[in-house]
Amino acid sequence: MKSYDFGLLLITPASPSRLLDRWQGNDNTADIKEKIIGENTLRDIYIFVLALEASKAVVRIRTPKDLGTGFMIAPDLLMTNNHVINSSVIAEKSQYSFNYQLDTDGKECPTQTIGAMPGGAFYTNEELDFTVVTLLDVPDFGKPLIFKSKLMCRDNRVAIIQHPGGHVKKISMQNNFIAYADNKVLQYTTSTEPGSSGAPVFDDDFQVVGIHHSGGMLQEPNTERRYLRNGGTSAVALLNDLKTKAPDIYNRLTK
């Protein structure tokens, strides 16, 4: 059985220390007024606008036996993990909640919960751990998320918008980096919890570069080494698979 979504709650370091508490410049510390210490965490404000817009397409999923996260990839198409929804039967028995989050007063927003369309388009791939479901009576959520078929690199920033533990929507976007990437696998230090499965993995432009599916002591591909990381499937692999095996769905995506 796979180990899903343990987050980064264990004490084993997920990656080498970034030495945030050590000054490495040449200036005399007595002369230092304002400096970048460790990682440069300064971000343009528009990043938060992109995050808020993207968050509207992220959905909480309740199946008969589990909780998960999904995201809209077309006006009526949702993507999540195969291990969250592995059949059209489960899809039609599940609930999909939009806008399940807190407002600026810390109160729950009005939530709209809908179902899957009976007999609607459905596609799943167990190996890549993703599923596409057609939803019925979808509320206005803004724009579907955009995929970026881009090979990510070590130390690229990523963010994940998710429903950890099946609770209200949250974002993890600070000190989050790619630890390993190829055309199929993404491993990263972004925090998640059970219930985050199926959440979109974003780059700095808040375009989808992967789908989150698991966490724990993950083996790095082509090595015998294991690290405490979270992992997902690359958008490169998702798009290639849909283009080949589900072209009707692929042609509806915003890329």
N, C-alpha and C positions, 0 to 999 in steps of 0.2 A: 504493500500500500504506500502511496506517496505521502510525503509529509507536507501538509498544506498550511501556509500562512501563519507561521509562528511569530512573524515580526522579528524585531531585533531586541527581544526582551532578555536574552541570555547574557551572561557576563563575558563570554568569549568575544574578543574583539572581532568585528566584522571586517575590518581593514586596518592597515597600519595607521598609527596615530599621525594626525596631520599637524601635531606640535602647535596647537593653537595658543598655548600658554608661553611660548618661547619667542622672544624678540630676536630676529636674525639680521637686522639691518646693521649698517656701519655707523649710524649716528650715535652720538653720546646720548644716553637715555635722559639726561638732564635737559637736553635741548629738544626732546620730542614733544610736540604739541598734539598733532593728530596724524595717525598713520594707519595703514592697513595691517592688522595683526592676524597672522595665520591666513585662513581663506578670506578672499575678498567677498563679503556678503552684501555689498551694495548692489541693488537691483533697480532698474528703471520702473517707475510707477506703473507704466502701461502693462507690465507683466501681470499685475493683479487684475486688471481689466480683462486680459485674455483668459486668466484663470476663472474668473467669475462667469464669463460667457461659456467657456468649455464645461463648467460644472453643471449647467442646465441640462446637458445631454447625458449626465450620469444618473443611473437608476438603481434603486434598491430592489433586490429580487428575493422573494420568499417562495421556496419550493415546498412540496409536501414534507420534506425531511431536512431542509438546509436553508441557509441564508447566503446571499452572494451579492455581487455588484455586476452591473452591465452598463453599456453605453450605446447611444444611438449612432448608427453609421449611415442611415438614410432616414427619410421622414417616418417610415414605419418599420425599420429593421433595427434590431438590437443585437449586439454581440456580447457574449459572456463566455465562461469556460465550459468545456465538455463535462468536466467533473461537477459542475453546478447543474447544467441541463444537458442530458445526454440523449434525449428522445423527444419527438413531437408530443408524445403523451404527457411527459413531465412538463414540457413547455406550456401545454394547455391547462395544466393543473396548478400553474404557478401564478403569483401576483407580482406586478411590476409597478413600483411606486415612484412617481416623479415629485421632485421638490421636497423630499424628506430631509429637512435641514433646519437649522436655527436662523432666526432673523437677527437684526442688529440689537434687539432687546433681549436676546437669549431665549426667545420663545419659539416653539415649533411653527413652521410655516404651514399654510394649507397644503395638504398633500393629495395628489390624484393617483388612484390605484386602478390599473386596468389589467386586461388579460391578453393572452396570445390569440391570434386569429385562427379559428379552426380551419384546418386544411391550407393554411398559408405557407409561404415559402419557408423551408427549414433546411439547414445544412449543419453538419457537425463533423469534426475531425478529432478523434481521440488522441492521436499521436501529438498533434500540435496544441491540443487542449483548448479548442475554441468551438463555439456554436453560434449560429445566426438564427434568430427567431423573428417572425413577423408578428407585430403587435396590432391590436384592434382598438379603434377609438383613441388614438394617441393625442394627448393634450399638446398645446403649443409649448414647445421647449426651446425655441430658437432654432439654431442651425445644427445639423448633424456634425459630428466630429470629422476632421480631415486626417487621412492617413498620409504618412510620409514614408515612402519606400527608401529608407536611408540606412546605410550601415553605420551603426553607432560605434563610438570609440571609448576606450577606457578613459575615465575621468570626465566624460561628458555629463552635464547635469541632466537629471530627470525629475519629474514630479508625478505623483499619483493622486487622483481624486477618487475617493472610495467610500464605502459604508462599512468601516471596521466593526466587527462584532454584530453587524446588522443594525448598528445605531445610525444616528444622523450623519449626514455627509460631512467628510473631513478631507483635508488636503495635507499631503506630506511633500514639502518642497525645499526645505532648508538642509544643507549639508548632505544632499543626495547625489550619488555619483554612480556611473556605470563602473562595475568592477571587471566585467567580462562581456564581450559581445561578438557574435558572428552573424551569419545570415539567418540563423534559426533561433539561437539562444541569447537571452539577455539576463545578466545577473547584476544586481545593484544593491546599494545600501539604504534604499528607501524604506521607511517604516510602514508595516502593514499588520493586520490582525486577521483572525478567522472572520470571514464575511467580506474580506477585500478581494476574494477571488473573482476574476472577471473584470477588474478595474482597468481603465486605460492608463498606459504609461506614456507620459508626454515629454517632449523636448522643451527647450526654452521658448519656442514659439507656440506652445500648447497645441502642437499637432501630434497625432498618435504614432508612436514609434514601436509600440508593442502592447501586449495584453498580459497583465499579471496573473500568475497561476499558483505559485507555491513559495515556500520558504523553509529555512532550516540549515542544516549542514550540507550544503549543495556541493556536488562534485563539479569542479571546473572541467569543461569538455577537453578531451585529449590529454588529460593529466590524471594522476591518482590523488590529487590534492582536493581536500574539502574545506570550505569556508562557510562561516555563518553569513548567509546572504539571502536575499529574496530573488525570485526568478520569474521570467516570463518568456513569451514567444515573440520574436521579432516581427514587426510589421512587414518586413521583406518576405518572410515565410508565409504569413497570413495572406498577403496579396497574391503571391505566386500560386498558392493553393486554390484560392477562390477563382483566379483567372483560368486555371486549368480545369477545375472540377465543378465550379458553380458560377459559370460566366454570367448568368442572369443576375445574380447577386453582385458580382464584381462590377458589372456595368452600371450599377446604381450607386456605387460608392463615390464619395468626393475625395479625389486624390490630388 
